[in-house]
Structure formats: C-alpha cells, structure tokens
Amino acid sequence: MARIDYIDDPNAPEINSVVPSVVAIVQDDEGRVLMIHKTDNNRWALPGGGHEPGESIADTVIREVKEETGYDVEVDTITGTYTNPNHVMQYDDGEVRQQFSIAFRARLLGGERATSSESDEVEWLTPDQIESLDLHASMRLRLEHALKGSGRPFIG
C-alpha cells in the first residue's frame, strides 16, 4: 500500500484514523543501527509498524522487527513518543492517519537478515552512513533522540 507523508502542510487531507505504532532502534556491537528500506514510501526507516489487538506494545516491537528484518530482539526501554497532529500519513485505501509512534531501544538476540513485503533492503549502518540516506524527517528525529542518549524519553 502506497503512502504519502505530510508535515505542517495546511493542504494535508483530514485525519480519519489514529493507530498506535512502534519503531525499534537496534544497534550491534559496532554501534551500527538496523535500518530498512520501505516499500510503501521508498524511504529508509527504522523497523516498526502498527500495534495489533491482543498483543502488548513490547510484543509489537518484537514482531515488527522480526517481520521486517528477520532478527530477534528484546525491548530495553522507550526513547520517545511521537504524536504530532500535524504529521499526517495518507494511504491509497483512503485512510488518513495521525502520527502516533512510540520509539524503543531494543537489543539484538539473534536471527538472520531477511526482507519482507514491507522492506526490500535490511542493513546495519553507521550514523554517518544514515546521514546521506533518504529518511523522512520524523524518522530522523526518532533516531536522533535515541542515539543522543539523554536518558529521558522524548515526549511529543
């Protein structure tokens, strides 16, 4: 499903949905970050996705990372919450979603790299390599907050 993101755009379509979602910041022993290239918006991102009925939010992180990357993780902590009502995502099925994302730091347990219908590339990248990638501004913000390591989650 294709997606268009709007931030602070007065011409953005009207919101008709809010879906809690997660992203995971996973680093290896060398400090590289697990990143995916998404098929819905053709941009690089942290692995993550929507919360489903019947699962805990930690289970959502674990499931989404496994589905999109092939890796198994364990959730460590929350690095931020992102609920900007001026960040709107329009999907080709008519859904117009307000951003509602919780970012988590997660620890790699195992697994093997694998792509999915949502991720056509899975890479471990240094922060310097990530700088040059096409990331949505909201994803860059999540990554910046997590890597900065203030010890307190961002709330916004």
OpenMM code with the backbone's topology and positions (N, CA, C; nanometers):
from openmm import Vec3, app, unit

residues = "MET ALA ARG ILE ASP TYR ILE ASP ASP PRO ASN ALA PRO GLU ILE ASN SER VAL VAL PRO SER VAL VAL ALA ILE VAL GLN ASP ASP GLU GLY ARG VAL LEU MET ILE HIS LYS THR ASP ASN ASN ARG TRP ALA LEU PRO GLY GLY GLY HIS GLU PRO GLY GLU SER ILE ALA ASP THR VAL ILE ARG GLU VAL LYS GLU GLU THR GLY TYR ASP VAL GLU VAL ASP THR ILE THR GLY THR TYR THR ASN PRO ASN HIS VAL MET GLN TYR ASP ASP GLY GLU VAL ARG GLN GLN PHE SER ILE ALA PHE ARG ALA ARG LEU LEU GLY GLY GLU ARG ALA THR SER SER GLU SER ASP GLU VAL GLU TRP LEU THR PRO ASP GLN ILE GLU SER LEU ASP LEU HIS ALA SER MET ARG LEU ARG LEU GLU HIS ALA LEU LYS GLY SER GLY ARG PRO PHE ILE GLY".split()
positions = [
    Vec3(0.0845, -0.1172, 0.0000),
    Vec3(0.0000, 0.0000, 0.0000),
    Vec3(0.0895, 0.1242, 0.0000),
    Vec3(0.0638, 0.2160, -0.0893),
    Vec3(0.1431, 0.3384, -0.1018),
    Vec3(0.1040, 0.4379, 0.0076),
    Vec3(0.1996, 0.5265, 0.0410),
    Vec3(0.1790, 0.6221, 0.1485),
    Vec3(0.2417, 0.7559, 0.1120),
    Vec3(0.1721, 0.8644, 0.1486),
    Vec3(0.2246, 0.9999, 0.1339),
    Vec3(0.2255, 1.0623, 0.2724),
    Vec3(0.3396, 1.1192, 0.3133),
    Vec3(0.3513, 1.1864, 0.4430),
    Vec3(0.3404, 1.3371, 0.4253),
    Vec3(0.2707, 1.4018, 0.5183),
    Vec3(0.2588, 1.5470, 0.5232),
    Vec3(0.3011, 1.5926, 0.6629),
    Vec3(0.3828, 1.6944, 0.6704),
    Vec3(0.4159, 1.7561, 0.7992),
    Vec3(0.3961, 1.9058, 0.7859),
    Vec3(0.3179, 1.9603, 0.8776),
    Vec3(0.2919, 2.1047, 0.8806),
    Vec3(0.2446, 2.1566, 0.7453),
    Vec3(0.1631, 2.0777, 0.6773),
    Vec3(0.1120, 2.1142, 0.5451),
    Vec3(-0.0356, 2.1512, 0.5582),
    Vec3(-0.0707, 2.2784, 0.5369),
    Vec3(-0.2116, 2.3189, 0.5506),
    Vec3(-0.3030, 2.2513, 0.4490),
    Vec3(-0.2457, 2.1931, 0.3441),
    Vec3(-0.3256, 2.1238, 0.2422),
    Vec3(-0.3342, 1.9737, 0.2654),
    Vec3(-0.2856, 1.9269, 0.3798),
    Vec3(-0.2934, 1.7839, 0.4109),
    Vec3(-0.4397, 1.7427, 0.4233),
    Vec3(-0.4712, 1.6202, 0.3841),
    Vec3(-0.6093, 1.5735, 0.3984),
    Vec3(-0.6482, 1.5606, 0.5461),
    Vec3(-0.7781, 1.5571, 0.5722),
    Vec3(-0.8286, 1.5491, 0.7084),
    Vec3(-0.8044, 1.4096, 0.7668),
    Vec3(-0.7594, 1.4067, 0.8913),
    Vec3(-0.7304, 1.2813, 0.9613),
    Vec3(-0.8597, 1.2040, 0.9848),
    Vec3(-0.8550, 1.0715, 0.9586),
    Vec3(-0.9694, 0.9869, 0.9894),
    Vec3(-0.9309, 0.8627, 1.0708),
    Vec3(-0.8036, 0.8583, 1.1169),
    Vec3(-0.7567, 0.7396, 1.1873),
    Vec3(-0.6366, 0.7722, 1.2764),
    Vec3(-0.6279, 0.7015, 1.3885),
    Vec3(-0.5094, 0.7050, 1.4737),
    Vec3(-0.4781, 0.5595, 1.5080),
    Vec3(-0.3568, 0.5165, 1.4755),
    Vec3(-0.3163, 0.3787, 1.5013),
    Vec3(-0.1840, 0.3815, 1.5778),
    Vec3(-0.1814, 0.3299, 1.7012),
    Vec3(-0.0543, 0.3234, 1.7720),
    Vec3(0.0458, 0.2385, 1.6934),
    Vec3(0.1681, 0.2873, 1.6847),
    Vec3(0.2717, 0.2125, 1.6143),
    Vec3(0.4026, 0.2244, 1.6907),
    Vec3(0.4996, 0.1449, 1.6487),
    Vec3(0.6299, 0.1417, 1.7152),
    Vec3(0.7409, 0.1493, 1.6120),
    Vec3(0.8575, 0.1935, 1.6565),
    Vec3(0.9821, 0.1756, 1.5824),
    Vec3(1.0850, 0.1250, 1.6821),
    Vec3(1.1842, 0.0532, 1.6302),
    Vec3(1.2886, -0.0019, 1.7152),
    Vec3(1.4240, 0.0505, 1.6722),
    Vec3(1.5001, 0.0955, 1.7705),
    Vec3(1.6384, 0.1340, 1.7473),
    Vec3(1.7230, 0.0188, 1.8007),
    Vec3(1.7836, -0.0551, 1.7068),
    Vec3(1.8643, -0.1717, 1.7410),
    Vec3(2.0053, -0.1440, 1.6926),
    Vec3(2.1019, -0.1577, 1.7810),
    Vec3(2.2415, -0.1377, 1.7433),
    Vec3(2.3197, -0.2654, 1.7680),
    Vec3(2.4184, -0.2891, 1.6822),
    Vec3(2.5054, -0.4049, 1.7014),
    Vec3(2.6247, -0.3645, 1.7872),
    Vec3(2.7166, -0.4575, 1.8089),
    Vec3(2.8328, -0.4314, 1.8952),
    Vec3(2.9246, -0.3224, 1.8409),
    Vec3(2.9134, -0.2929, 1.7110),
    Vec3(2.9954, -0.1893, 1.6495),
    Vec3(2.9261, -0.0527, 1.6474),
    Vec3(2.8053, -0.0463, 1.7027),
    Vec3(2.7319, 0.0797, 1.7060),
    Vec3(2.6506, 0.1072, 1.5805),
    Vec3(2.6491, 0.0112, 1.4865),
    Vec3(2.5674, 0.0293, 1.3663),
    Vec3(2.4198, 0.0105, 1.4007),
    Vec3(2.3336, 0.0785, 1.3263),
    Vec3(2.1899, 0.0781, 1.3505),
    Vec3(2.1212, -0.0078, 1.2444),
    Vec3(2.0260, -0.0881, 1.2882),
    Vec3(1.9469, -0.1704, 1.1965),
    Vec3(1.8465, -0.0817, 1.1239),
    Vec3(1.8561, -0.0773, 0.9905),
    Vec3(1.7695, 0.0072, 0.9089),
    Vec3(1.7068, -0.0762, 0.7979),
    Vec3(1.5885, -0.0329, 0.7531),
    Vec3(1.5219, -0.0988, 0.6407),
    Vec3(1.4885, 0.0048, 0.5337),
    Vec3(1.4810, -0.0422, 0.4094),
    Vec3(1.4294, 0.0407, 0.3016),
    Vec3(1.2854, -0.0027, 0.2801),
    Vec3(1.1914, 0.0890, 0.3012),
    Vec3(1.0490, 0.0566, 0.2997),
    Vec3(0.9912, 0.0566, 0.1585),
    Vec3(0.9019, -0.0365, 0.1363),
    Vec3(0.8390, -0.0480, 0.0050),
    Vec3(0.7195, 0.0463, -0.0092),
    Vec3(0.6604, 0.0943, 0.1026),
    Vec3(0.5397, 0.1773, 0.0907),
    Vec3(0.5690, 0.3223, 0.0547),
    Vec3(0.6867, 0.3737, 0.0954),
    Vec3(0.7169, 0.5138, 0.0635),
    Vec3(0.8563, 0.5311, 0.0016),
    Vec3(0.9241, 0.4188, -0.0261),
    Vec3(1.0541, 0.4204, -0.0944),
    Vec3(1.1590, 0.4999, -0.0173),
    Vec3(1.1519, 0.4935, 0.1160),
    Vec3(1.2484, 0.5631, 0.2008),
    Vec3(1.3088, 0.4654, 0.3014),
    Vec3(1.4199, 0.5054, 0.3604),
    Vec3(1.4832, 0.4291, 0.4664),
    Vec3(1.4144, 0.4611, 0.5977),
    Vec3(1.4127, 0.3629, 0.6895),
    Vec3(1.3440, 0.3808, 0.8169),
    Vec3(1.3974, 0.2823, 0.9201),
    Vec3(1.3615, 0.3077, 1.0421),
    Vec3(1.3806, 0.2099, 1.1479),
    Vec3(1.2715, 0.1044, 1.1332),
    Vec3(1.2981, -0.0205, 1.1684),
    Vec3(1.1917, -0.1207, 1.1593),
    Vec3(1.0804, -0.0895, 1.2584),
    Vec3(0.9579, -0.1189, 1.2201),
    Vec3(0.8445, -0.0956, 1.3076),
    Vec3(0.7138, -0.1056, 1.2335),
    Vec3(0.6056, -0.0819, 1.3056),
    Vec3(0.4742, -0.0892, 1.2443),
    Vec3(0.3648, -0.0803, 1.3476),
    Vec3(0.2430, -0.1117, 1.3054),
    Vec3(0.1238, -0.0921, 1.3863),
    Vec3(0.1020, -0.1959, 1.4936),
    Vec3(0.0498, -0.1480, 1.6047),
    Vec3(0.0110, -0.2312, 1.7183),
    Vec3(-0.1154, -0.3071, 1.6816),
    Vec3(-0.1208, -0.4358, 1.7154),
    Vec3(-0.2369, -0.5188, 1.6825),
    Vec3(-0.3117, -0.5605, 1.8088),
    Vec3(-0.4435, -0.5784, 1.7971),
    Vec3(-0.5214, -0.6226, 1.9138),
    Vec3(-0.4655, -0.7529, 1.9705),
    Vec3(-0.4668, -0.7616, 2.1035),
    Vec3(-0.4249, -0.8841, 2.1693),
    Vec3(-0.2765, -0.8953, 2.1969),
    Vec3(-0.1971, -0.7930, 2.1634),
    Vec3(-0.0543, -0.8004, 2.1934),
    Vec3(-0.0129, -0.6828, 2.2804),
    Vec3(0.0925, -0.7049, 2.3582),
    Vec3(0.1497, -0.5942, 2.4348),
    Vec3(0.2314, -0.5089, 2.3390),
    Vec3(0.2634, -0.3870, 2.3802),
    Vec3(0.3405, -0.2989, 2.2929),
    Vec3(0.4819, -0.3538, 2.2726),
    Vec3(0.5381, -0.4207, 2.3740),
    Vec3(0.6693, -0.4845, 2.3581),
    Vec3(0.6612, -0.5975, 2.2553),
    Vec3(0.5513, -0.6723, 2.2570),
    Vec3(0.5323, -0.7784, 2.1572),
    Vec3(0.5235, -0.7201, 2.0164),
    Vec3(0.4652, -0.6005, 2.0048),
    Vec3(0.4578, -0.5344, 1.8740),
    Vec3(0.5982, -0.5057, 1.8216),
    Vec3(0.6851, -0.4548, 1.9079),
    Vec3(0.8236, -0.4265, 1.8679),
    Vec3(0.8911, -0.5543, 1.8200),
    Vec3(0.8823, -0.6590, 1.8992),
    Vec3(0.9469, -0.7867, 1.8679),
    Vec3(0.8944, -0.8429, 1.7358),
    Vec3(0.7624, -0.8427, 1.7177),
    Vec3(0.7014, -0.8954, 1.5953),
    Vec3(0.7413, -0.8150, 1.4726),
    Vec3(0.7326, -0.6826, 1.4826),
    Vec3(0.7625, -0.5981, 1.3665),
    Vec3(0.9087, -0.6097, 1.3237),
    Vec3(1.0009, -0.6102, 1.4202),
    Vec3(1.1424, -0.6250, 1.3843),
    Vec3(1.1637, -0.7596, 1.3157),
    Vec3(1.1058, -0.8662, 1.3692),
    Vec3(1.1210, -0.9995, 1.3098),
    Vec3(1.0625, -1.0024, 1.1684),
    Vec3(0.9411, -0.9483, 1.1519),
    Vec3(0.8752, -0.9496, 1.0211),
    Vec3(0.9540, -0.8725, 0.9159),
    Vec3(1.0068, -0.7564, 0.9533),
    Vec3(1.0699, -0.6686, 0.8543),
    Vec3(1.2183, -0.6928, 0.8338),
    Vec3(1.2842, -0.7580, 0.9311),
    Vec3(1.4300, -0.7730, 0.9204),
    Vec3(1.4806, -0.9162, 0.9330),
    Vec3(1.4032, -1.0053, 0.9941),
    Vec3(1.4476, -1.1417, 1.0204),
    Vec3(1.5183, -1.1574, 1.1537),
    Vec3(1.5418, -1.0484, 1.2257),
    Vec3(1.6162, -1.0539, 1.3508),
    Vec3(1.5233, -1.0633, 1.4721),
    Vec3(1.5722, -1.1290, 1.5767),
    Vec3(1.5026, -1.1397, 1.7046),
    Vec3(1.5607, -1.0354, 1.7992),
    Vec3(1.4726, -0.9648, 1.8693),
    Vec3(1.5171, -0.8617, 1.9625),
    Vec3(1.4430, -0.8734, 2.0943),
    Vec3(1.4977, -0.8026, 2.1926),
    Vec3(1.4350, -0.7864, 2.3233),
    Vec3(1.4270, -0.6371, 2.3495),
    Vec3(1.3131, -0.5910, 2.3995),
    Vec3(1.2927, -0.4484, 2.4240),
    Vec3(1.3638, -0.4071, 2.5520),
    Vec3(1.4386, -0.2943, 2.5438),
    Vec3(1.5098, -0.2410, 2.6595),
    Vec3(1.4346, -0.1246, 2.7233),
    Vec3(1.4030, -0.0218, 2.6433),
    Vec3(1.3454, 0.1000, 2.7012),
    Vec3(1.2761, 0.1834, 2.5934),
    Vec3(1.1972, 0.2770, 2.6382),
    Vec3(1.1338, 0.3742, 2.5481),
    Vec3(1.2308, 0.4907, 2.5293),
    Vec3(1.2479, 0.5338, 2.4037),
    Vec3(1.3314, 0.6512, 2.3780),
    Vec3(1.2486, 0.7738, 2.3419),
    Vec3(1.1206, 0.7538, 2.3082),
    Vec3(1.0371, 0.8691, 2.2777),
    Vec3(0.8970, 0.8327, 2.2339),
    Vec3(0.8081, 0.9311, 2.2451),
    Vec3(0.6718, 0.9191, 2.1924),
    Vec3(0.6500, 1.0334, 2.0942),
    Vec3(0.5820, 1.0036, 1.9848),
    Vec3(0.5668, 1.0991, 1.8747),
    Vec3(0.4207, 1.0986, 1.8307),
    Vec3(0.3498, 1.2086, 1.8628),
    Vec3(0.2065, 1.2155, 1.8341),
    Vec3(0.1676, 1.3471, 1.7669),
    Vec3(0.2571, 1.4031, 1.6891),
    Vec3(0.2351, 1.5318, 1.6236),
    Vec3(0.1096, 1.5271, 1.5354),
    Vec3(0.0036, 1.6032, 1.5695),
    Vec3(-0.1167, 1.6024, 1.4872),
    Vec3(-0.0962, 1.6690, 1.3507),
    Vec3(0.0172, 1.7355, 1.3330),
    Vec3(0.0480, 1.7955, 1.2032),
    Vec3(0.1320, 1.7042, 1.1150),
    Vec3(0.1561, 1.5817, 1.1608),
    Vec3(0.2192, 1.4799, 1.0760),
    Vec3(0.1105, 1.3805, 1.0395),
    Vec3(0.0737, 1.3837, 0.9113),
    Vec3(-0.0382, 1.3064, 0.8592),
    Vec3(0.0128, 1.2127, 0.7505),
    Vec3(-0.0350, 1.0873, 0.7546),
    Vec3(0.0017, 0.9884, 0.6529),
    Vec3(-0.1233, 0.9474, 0.5764),
    Vec3(-0.1190, 0.9658, 0.4462),
    Vec3(-0.2319, 0.9313, 0.3605),
    Vec3(-0.1995, 0.8027, 0.2858),
    Vec3(-0.2893, 0.7040, 0.2966),
    Vec3(-0.2722, 0.5752, 0.2296),
    Vec3(-0.3665, 0.5661, 0.1110),
    Vec3(-0.3306, 0.4823, 0.0159),
    Vec3(-0.4102, 0.4754, -0.1068),
    Vec3(-0.5458, 0.4068, -0.0881),
    Vec3(-0.5747, 0.3524, 0.0317),
    Vec3(-0.7064, 0.2936, 0.0576),
    Vec3(-0.8035, 0.3943, 0.1193),
    Vec3(-0.7599, 0.5225, 0.1320),
    Vec3(-0.8455, 0.6268, 0.1872),
    Vec3(-0.8178, 0.6601, 0.3326),
    Vec3(-0.7389, 0.5779, 0.4003),
    Vec3(-0.7052, 0.6077, 0.5392),
    Vec3(-0.6115, 0.7281, 0.5440),
    Vec3(-0.6382, 0.8194, 0.6371),
    Vec3(-0.5520, 0.9348, 0.6623),
    Vec3(-0.5225, 0.9322, 0.8119),
    Vec3(-0.4005, 0.8973, 0.8451),
    Vec3(-0.3627, 0.8653, 0.9825),
    Vec3(-0.2788, 0.9754, 1.0457),
    Vec3(-0.3138, 1.0108, 1.1697),
    Vec3(-0.2273, 1.0985, 1.2501),
    Vec3(-0.1128, 1.0145, 1.3033),
    Vec3(0.0057, 1.0719, 1.3046),
    Vec3(0.1207, 1.0053, 1.3637),
    Vec3(0.0926, 0.9703, 1.5097),
    Vec3(0.1239, 0.8467, 1.5480),
    Vec3(0.1202, 0.8029, 1.6874),
    Vec3(0.2224, 0.6910, 1.6985),
    Vec3(0.3443, 0.7261, 1.7324),
    Vec3(0.4528, 0.6285, 1.7318),
    Vec3(0.5297, 0.6329, 1.8626),
    Vec3(0.5643, 0.5156, 1.9119),
    Vec3(0.6477, 0.5032, 2.0303),
    Vec3(0.7787, 0.4394, 1.9855),
    Vec3(0.8898, 0.5049, 2.0177),
    Vec3(1.0219, 0.4544, 1.9788),
    Vec3(1.0846, 0.3813, 2.0964),
    Vec3(1.1414, 0.2648, 2.0669),
    Vec3(1.2028, 0.1795, 2.1685),
    Vec3(1.3457, 0.1467, 2.1307),
    Vec3(1.4310, 0.1368, 2.2305),
    Vec3(1.5631, 0.0778, 2.2107),
    Vec3(1.5450, -0.0713, 2.2353),
    Vec3(1.5999, -0.1527, 2.1447),
    Vec3(1.5901, -0.2976, 2.1573),
    Vec3(1.7276, -0.3599, 2.1378),
    Vec3(1.7474, -0.4756, 2.1985),
    Vec3(1.8754, -0.5463, 2.1950),
    Vec3(1.8641, -0.6664, 2.1017),
    Vec3(1.9637, -0.6835, 2.0170),
    Vec3(1.9695, -0.7950, 1.9236),
    Vec3(1.9934, -0.9245, 1.9995),
    Vec3(1.9092, -1.0263, 1.9722),
    Vec3(1.9250, -1.1571, 2.0334),
    Vec3(1.9768, -1.2611, 1.9339),
    Vec3(1.9377, -1.2464, 1.8068),
    Vec3(1.9778, -1.3450, 1.7057),
    Vec3(1.8958, -1.3283, 1.5804),
    Vec3(1.8866, -1.4364, 1.5040),
    Vec3(1.8131, -1.4334, 1.3785),
    Vec3(1.9054, -1.4077, 1.2620),
    Vec3(1.8473, -1.4036, 1.1435),
    Vec3(1.9235, -1.3792, 1.0204),
    Vec3(1.8521, -1.2761, 0.9361),
    Vec3(1.9309, -1.1932, 0.8699),
    Vec3(1.8763, -1.0877, 0.7841),
    Vec3(1.7788, -1.1467, 0.6820),
    Vec3(1.6605, -1.0831, 0.6732),
    Vec3(1.5597, -1.1237, 0.5747),
    Vec3(1.4747, -1.0027, 0.5396),
    Vec3(1.4401, -0.9896, 0.4130),
    Vec3(1.3496, -0.8828, 0.3701),
    Vec3(1.2058, -0.9337, 0.3780),
    Vec3(1.1119, -0.8443, 0.3497),
    Vec3(0.9691, -0.8789, 0.3561),
    Vec3(0.8936, -0.7984, 0.2514),
    Vec3(0.7629, -0.8107, 0.2518),
    Vec3(0.6820, -0.7298, 0.1601),
    Vec3(0.6889, -0.5818, 0.1966),
    Vec3(0.7287, -0.5507, 0.3207),
    Vec3(0.7382, -0.4119, 0.3659),
    Vec3(0.8793, -0.3561, 0.3593),
    Vec3(0.9796, -0.4437, 0.3433),
    Vec3(1.1196, -0.3997, 0.3443),
    Vec3(1.1963, -0.4731, 0.2352),
    Vec3(1.2443, -0.3988, 0.1373),
    Vec3(1.3193, -0.4639, 0.0292),
    Vec3(1.4704, -0.4606, 0.0510),
    Vec3(1.5157, -0.3907, 0.1577),
    Vec3(1.6563, -0.3928, 0.1981),
    Vec3(1.6624, -0.3876, 0.3500),
    Vec3(1.7572, -0.4614, 0.4074),
    Vec3(1.7828, -0.4623, 0.5518),
    Vec3(1.9331, -0.4456, 0.5678),
    Vec3(1.9742, -0.3397, 0.6395),
    Vec3(2.1178, -0.3100, 0.6513),
    Vec3(2.1533, -0.2640, 0.7918),
    Vec3(2.2753, -0.2943, 0.8339),
    Vec3(2.3355, -0.2376, 0.9549),
    Vec3(2.4224, -0.1204, 0.9091),
    Vec3(2.3873, 0.0004, 0.9537),
    Vec3(2.4533, 0.1211, 0.9041),
    Vec3(2.5048, 0.2077, 1.0183),
    Vec3(2.6180, 0.2732, 0.9942),
    Vec3(2.6709, 0.3667, 1.0925),
    Vec3(2.5882, 0.4954, 1.0876),
    Vec3(2.5893, 0.5719, 1.1962),
    Vec3(2.5191, 0.7010, 1.1926),
    Vec3(2.5659, 0.7888, 1.0757),
    Vec3(2.6942, 0.7852, 1.0417),
    Vec3(2.7430, 0.8636, 0.9276),
    Vec3(2.6825, 0.8157, 0.7966),
    Vec3(2.6690, 0.6856, 0.7784),
    Vec3(2.6066, 0.6323, 0.6562),
    Vec3(2.4598, 0.6714, 0.6495),
    Vec3(2.3924, 0.6738, 0.7629),
    Vec3(2.2497, 0.7071, 0.7674),
    Vec3(2.2274, 0.8529, 0.7274),
    Vec3(2.3223, 0.9406, 0.7592),
    Vec3(2.3117, 1.0833, 0.7271),
    Vec3(2.2749, 1.1068, 0.5810),
    Vec3(2.3312, 1.0269, 0.4908),
    Vec3(2.3115, 1.0506, 0.3473),
    Vec3(2.1887, 0.9795, 0.2903),
    Vec3(2.1165, 0.9037, 0.3713),
    Vec3(2.0006, 0.8293, 0.3214),
    Vec3(1.8765, 0.9171, 0.3133),
    Vec3(1.7821, 0.8745, 0.2312),
    Vec3(1.6531, 0.9410, 0.2211),
    Vec3(1.5635, 0.8878, 0.3332),
    Vec3(1.5603, 0.9609, 0.4452),
    Vec3(1.4746, 0.9301, 0.5598),
    Vec3(1.3731, 1.0415, 0.5743),
    Vec3(1.2528, 1.0067, 0.6161),
    Vec3(1.1547, 1.1088, 0.6471),
    Vec3(1.2042, 1.1855, 0.7696),
    Vec3(1.1754, 1.3142, 0.7775),
    Vec3(1.2211, 1.3984, 0.8880),
    Vec3(1.1779, 1.3427, 1.0238),
    Vec3(1.0604, 1.2843, 1.0316),
    Vec3(1.0131, 1.2295, 1.1588),
    Vec3(1.0958, 1.1084, 1.2005),
    Vec3(1.1408, 1.0293, 1.1065),
    Vec3(1.2238, 0.9129, 1.1361),
    Vec3(1.3628, 0.9580, 1.1810),
    Vec3(1.4138, 1.0605, 1.1165),
    Vec3(1.5442, 1.1149, 1.1545),
    Vec3(1.5394, 1.1673, 1.2989),
    Vec3(1.4279, 1.2288, 1.3361),
    Vec3(1.4101, 1.2812, 1.4712),
    Vec3(1.4115, 1.1685, 1.5746),
    Vec3(1.3406, 1.0599, 1.5469),
    Vec3(1.3381, 0.9452, 1.6387),
    Vec3(1.4789, 0.8902, 1.6595),
    Vec3(1.5508, 0.8772, 1.5503),
    Vec3(1.6868, 0.8240, 1.5544),
    Vec3(1.7790, 0.9183, 1.6329),
    Vec3(1.7674, 1.0468, 1.6062),
    Vec3(1.8493, 1.1462, 1.6757),
    Vec3(1.8258, 1.1411, 1.8260),
    Vec3(1.6994, 1.1370, 1.8669),
    Vec3(1.6673, 1.1319, 2.0096),
    Vec3(1.7227, 1.0053, 2.0743),
    Vec3(1.7114, 0.8931, 2.0069),
    Vec3(1.7577, 0.7658, 2.0633),
    Vec3(1.9095, 0.7604, 2.0744),
    Vec3(1.9793, 0.8090, 1.9721),
    Vec3(2.1250, 0.8000, 1.9718),
    Vec3(2.1901, 0.9044, 2.0614),
    Vec3(2.1189, 1.0131, 2.0839),
    Vec3(2.1707, 1.1211, 2.1695),
    Vec3(2.1843, 1.0734, 2.3135),
    Vec3(2.0973, 0.9798, 2.3536),
    Vec3(2.1097, 0.9174, 2.4837),
    Vec3(2.0988, 1.0082, 2.6034),
    Vec3(1.9961, 1.0927, 2.6084),
    Vec3(1.9792, 1.1835, 2.7230),
    Vec3(1.9371, 1.1090, 2.8486),
    Vec3(1.8936, 0.9853, 2.8334),
    Vec3(1.8465, 0.9094, 2.9478),
    Vec3(1.7002, 0.9298, 2.9787),
    Vec3(1.6373, 1.0248, 2.9102),
    Vec3(1.4958, 1.0520, 2.9279),
    Vec3(1.4258, 1.0439, 2.7945),
    Vec3(1.3088, 0.9820, 2.7873),
    Vec3(1.2383, 0.9732, 2.6596),
    Vec3(1.1864, 1.1099, 2.6133),
    Vec3(1.1873, 1.1286, 2.4830),
    Vec3(1.1251, 1.2472, 2.4228),
    Vec3(0.9730, 1.2282, 2.4299),
    Vec3(0.9001, 1.3322, 2.4646),
    Vec3(0.7550, 1.3248, 2.4675),
    Vec3(0.7013, 1.4357, 2.3804),
    Vec3(0.6382, 1.3974, 2.2717),
    Vec3(0.5882, 1.4988, 2.1804),
    Vec3(0.4811, 1.4491, 2.0893),
] * unit.nanometer
topology = app.Topology()
chain = topology.addChain("A")
for resn in residues:
    res = topology.addResidue(resn, chain)
    for name in ("N", "CA", "C"):
        topology.addAtom(name, app.Element.getBySymbol(name[0]), res)
